[in-house]
Amino acid sequence: MNLYYYVMLAILFMLLGGDFPIGTAPNYTGYPSVCYANEQFYVFWVDQRQLPLMSIYGARVTADGTVLDPSGRALYVDSAGYSCDVAYDGTNILVVTRNHC
C-alpha cells in the first residue's frame, strides 16, 4: 500500500491551520507519536519502506510547519512493533517501540 503520512496533532492544526505530509515513503507508514522540544516538533512513526523490516523513522518540524527532514531519519531498522511512543524530560528525547519478534 502506498500511504501518505499526515500529522493530525491538534496543536499543529491550531498553529498552522491544517494537515501536511511529513514522510511520503512508499509502503505503509503509521502509528505517529509527537513531542515538542527545543522550539520544534519531533515526529516519529513506524515505517515499512525497507520491507520486510519495520523501522522507526523520525523528522523534525518547525513551529511554522517546515519539515526539516522530509524523507525522515531512520532511527531503528529491524523489527519494530506496531507502535512507537515518545517522551521528553526537558533534556532528552526517548523513543520506544516493542521489538516485533
N, C-alpha and C positions, 0 to 999 in steps of 0.2 A: 504494500500500500504506500502511496506517495502522499505524505501528510505534512501540511504546513503547521508549524508550531506557533501558537499565539499566546501571548501573555494576557490574561484577563484579570489582573490584580486590580482591585478596586482603587487603590491609591494611585496607580498609574493612570487608570481611566479618568479619575478626577483631575489629575495634573495635566494630562495630555489630551484628553477628550476622545479616546478610542483605543482599539486593539491595533497591534502592529506585529509583523513577523520578527522573531528573534533568530531562529535557525530554520532553514528551509531544505535540510538534507533529505535525500530520498529515503524511503522506507519509513518505519514507524518512529515517531518522537512523541513523548508524552510524559505524564506524571511530573509536572513542574513543581519546583519549590523556589521561593524567592525570599531574599532578605535585603535590607537596606543598611549599608555600612559605608563609611568613608565618603559620604556625599554621592553615592551611586548605588544602583540596584545590582544585585548579583542573582542571576537566574540559572538554575540547574535543572537538568531533565535527563530522563532515560532515552537513549538513542540507539537505533539499530542500523546505522549506516555501515557498520563493519560486520554484517551478518556472517556467521551465526552468533557472533558475540553481541551482548547487550552492554552498552557502555554508559557512563555518566559523563555528560558534557556540561559546560558552563559558559556563560557570557556575562559581560559587564554592560550595563545600560545606564547612561547618564540621566539625570532628572528631567532633561528636555526630550528624552526619547531616542537619543543617538545610541545605536548598538555598536559598542567598541570592538566586539569580537563577532562579526557577522556569520562566520562559519562555526562559531563555538570553539571551545578548547576541550580536548579530551582530558578528563581527569582520572578516569578509571576505565580500562578496556579489558574486560574479562567476561564475567557472567553476572552482571548486576541484576538485582531483583526487579520487581515491577513497581518500584517507587524509590524516591530519594527524599531526604529531609535535610534541612539546613538550619544551623543555629549560629548566632553571633553573640559573643560575650563582651563586646566593647573593644576587643583587641584581635581576636582570632575568629575565623570563619571555619565551621566544621560541616562537612557534607558527608552524610552516611547513606548507605544502602545495604540491603541484605544480599549476600552472595547467593546467587541462584544456582545451587549445585544440583 
